[in-house]
Amino acid sequence: MSNAIDQAAIERIAAEIHSELLEQALGRPLEGALSESVELLVDRRAGVLSMKSRSLIAERIMQRAMGAGPLQPLLGDPEVDEILVSGTRPVWVERRGRLSMTELKFASEEDLRLTIERMLAPAGRRVDEAEPLCDARLPDGSRINVVLPPLAVDGPTLTIRRFRPRGFTAEQLVELGSWSPQLTELLAKAVTERRNILISGGTGSGKTTTLAAIAGLFGDHERVITIEDTAELRLAQSHLVRLETRPASIEGRGEVTIRMLVRNALRMRPDRLIVGEVRGAEALDMLSALSTGHDGSLTTIHAGSPTEALRRLETLALMADVGLPHRAIRAQVAAAIDLVVHQVRSNGGQRRVTRVDEVSEVDGVTVCEPLYSDTAEER
């Protein structure tokens, strides 16, 4: 065996030695004991390799045994925004809005499942064939989604969306080209006037980033309550209350939904209410809150345009099935939402706000009137 060794060979040797560790049950609660066992096996199996190669192999084995396996280097890379794993195929990542394939991959589905279990453990969550879907939050605030076979046809699927310890400020978004100075002035004025803002856009367009930046314009003296499926917002307010949903237990009990949290938040004296995203019947409760005294609140919705966002909000509110006619729901949307901020991601990966529309009702029809437009292809 030559002293020179490539990345693929390092991963292969590390996988073989890790399998031997599992077979011999050499894992220990203490990392130090495990580290000694790994070093002995590496010296025995790859002693002819250089010290650097042996160190890399040992590092990979420790990552497989105690960390996130081949994902560990990606989790340590601040430029990686999203990590996409599909079975044992090469891992993909998103950097600056663009997807690229890496050379990293899991040696087996068993390794991937073990990594998933280790990542879910701190959140007190688990996933198996009986419950093959899972959404959870990692200790650093990143969001993790898991889909297991038979739902995932090509092996376990793992998606990790990473988040900064603190969100971008309005000034930083201007520097990045996501916002213009004119937009910042418009949104700051809207926050001061306590206007309710709906942020729309497609998946990965930057809705949550814009939401956090607008929230950063709130006064520090205000009591802000956030409601999310997975708590991912990182706000700097000193008077902040963060609420997060809870799925049902294996027995089917204990579920806490967005709708339940919205209703409860109204009893907690919020100055500003932030609903991370509306996806279902909670839209009606949110509309009721925004149109009955909780001005200056924020939420996001998946939609391709401001007009589509309002139509979808109406549809979601109708899902509450309380017997209200569509006309009444439409009137409530017009009364509750003041502005729609629309966010897009260009083909080049640039995320930016392209439109801000003001919402009003004309002859029983909810309409959007443009207040701001940015149609630049790329900054």
C-alpha positions, 0 to 999 in steps of 0.5 A: 500500500502506498503512503499516498492515499486519496479521499475515497480510500480514506473513507473506505478504510474508515468505513471498514474499521468502523464496521470492525469496531461495531462488530467487536463492540468496542464503543465506550461512553467516554470518547477517550477510551474509544479514541484509543481503540480507534488508534490501535485499529488504524495502526494495525490496519493502515500502519504503512500509511503516513501519519497524516493519512492515519490521522485523517482515517482516525478522524473519520472513524470518530465522526462515524462513531460519535459525530455526524459521520461524513457530514461533520466537515459540512456542519463546521463550514459556515458557508453551507446553508443546507445539507441534502442527503439521499441514501448512500448517494453523494451529499449535496449542499447549498452555498450562497443560494446554489446547489453543488454535489460534494465527494462525501457520502455515507458508506451504508444506509446503516451508517446514515440511520445511526447518524440520524439517531445521534442527531435526533437524540438531543431533541428527544425525537426518534424516527422509525418505520412506524413513524417514518417522518420527523421534523426537529431542531438541532442544538445550534438552531438548525432544522432537520427533516428525516424521511425513512423508507418505505416513504423514501424510495432510495434510502433514508433522506436527511435535510438540514437547514442551517441558521446563523446564531443571529439573523441578518440585520436590515443594513446587512441585507442592503449590503448583500443586495437583498434589500435596497435603502428605499425598501429599508425606509419603507419597512421601517415606516411600516413597523413604526406605524404598526402595520401587519405584514405578510411575507410571501415567496417560494421555498428557499427564497429567504422569507424567514431571513426577511421576517427576522430582519423586519422583526429586528426593527421592532422596539426593544421594549416591546413584548414579542411572541414567536410561534413556529413549527420548529423554532428557528428565528434568532431575534435580539429582542430582550423581551422575547417569548418563543413557542414551538409546536409539539407532535403527537406521541407514539400513543397519539396524545399530546400534540400541540399545533400552531393553531393552539399556540396562536390562541394561547399567545393572545392571552400572553399580552403580546405587543407583536405576534410573529407566526413563522409560517401559516400552512393550515387552519391556524390562518383563521385564528391569526387573521382574527388576532391581527384584525382585533388589536394585535397590530404590527404583527408578521407572518410568512406564506408560500406563494408566487406573488402577493395576489396569490399569497392573499388567495392562499391565505383565504383558502387556508382560513376556510380550512378552519371549517367554522362555517364562515362564507368565503366573502367574510373570510376575504373581508377579514384578510383585507382587514388583517393584512396591510402589506405583502412583502414578496421575496424571490430567489433568482437563477443565480442564487440571489435572494431579494425582495422584489415587491411590496404591495398594499392590501385593500378591499374594493367592491368586496374584492381584495386587491394589491396595490404596488408600493415598491418594485425591484425588477433588477435581474441580478445585483 
